[in-house]
Structure formats: C-alpha cells, structure tokens
Amino acid sequence: MARRIRKTTPTFTLPKFLQKPEFRADSLGTGFLQKLYFTRQQRLTLLRWGSYAMLCITALVLQDTIFSRFTIFGAHTDLAVAAMLLIAVLEGTETGSIFILIASTLYYFSGSAPGPYAVALLTVLGICASLFRQVYWHRSRGSILLCAGLAVMVYEIAVFGFSVFSGLTHWGRLPRFLVTGALSWAAMLPLYPLTYKLGQIGGHTWKE
C-alpha cells in the first residue's frame, strides 16, 4: 500500500523585529501609594511615633483648656512638658534627643511655651536626664520617673529664673513654680503606663 502523504498548510510567522518579547518587566508604578511603600516594621515605628505625637498634643490641649483652670496654691500642672520629658527619658539619648528637639519646637510655636528659650532648655534637660539615667541607673520605672521628674523641676526653676531676669515675675513667686514642678512630676505617674505601652509598639528594644 502506498503511504498517503499528509499535506500541511504553512504557518505564517512575523519577522523577529515585529514579534513582542515574552519577558515583561515588573511595573514600577507611578502611584503615590506605591512610592510610599513601608515594611511592617516601618509602619509600626511610624505608628509609635505618631502615638507619641498625639499624646503630647492631647496633653497640651488638656493643659490649656482644663488644667489651667484649676490651681493649687496658685500653681497648675504643666502636663505637656511632663509628657515630653517623660518620653525623652523613656526613649533614651539616641532617639529621645531628636524627639525632644522636635516636640519642644512645636511646643514653642503652639504659643503655650514661656519663650523661645524653652526649646533649648527642654532639649538640653531631656538629653541630660536620659544620659544621666543611662550612665548611673538600670532601666526601670523608678529610675525613669525620677530622672524625668528632676528634669521637670529644673525646667520650672529655670523658667522662673528667666522670668525674674526679664521682669515678668518676682522672687516671691518661687514657691508657685516649685509647686508647678511637683504637680507636673506627679502627673507623670498616670502618664507612665500609657507611655510605656506606646513605646512597646513594634517590639521596640532599647539600647543602653
């Protein structure tokens, strides 16, 4: 038997320079969200510092709207300063120094600070208090509250000194500034648990 020859129809193919390449590069994208991609750790870190900022803003609002109306021996709580110094000591000198610098600058521009010298004063006290705790004490609730409390007391005394030098007050009002420092120190006690919880966001580990 003769073998039957199968006829095949020729297929037409495009020239190579007209063919589309099979490899397709990943789209880089030009969207705003794609440019702002964050890893999970970066998002948690951003959340922690954003929570710190909200805590300080809330403390400042409460201080100006509520706590400023209640006085004890003519003094009131300086809640915003207490929150800023507590966070600075809790975070340590590496990140706490940057935080207290930015926070004190915003505190000055909010209009609640006694003067522009408050930026330098809070920054120096925050760094010194953090460094003193890291050098001489282990990290604990007592050591953090003690160093932050001493910093807020020194701050109030320094503000009193600037006020006397500027002629805004007199020496007889020194007890009021001391009471303000003591009340601000006492305000750190309920602030510490919340601040500590915020500092744990993202599994944060402090370096001594």
Secondary structure, DSSP 4 states (H G I P E B T S, - for coil): -PPPPPP-PPPP---GGGSPPS--PPP----HHHHT---HHHHHHHHHHHHHHHHHHHHHHHHHHTGGG--BTTB---HHHHHHHHHHHHH-HHHHHHHHHHHHHHHHHTT-SS-THHHHHHHHHHHHHHHHHHHHS-S-HHHHHHHHHHHHHHHHHHHHHHHHHHTSS-GGGHHHHHHHHHHHHHHHHHHHHHHHHHHTTT------
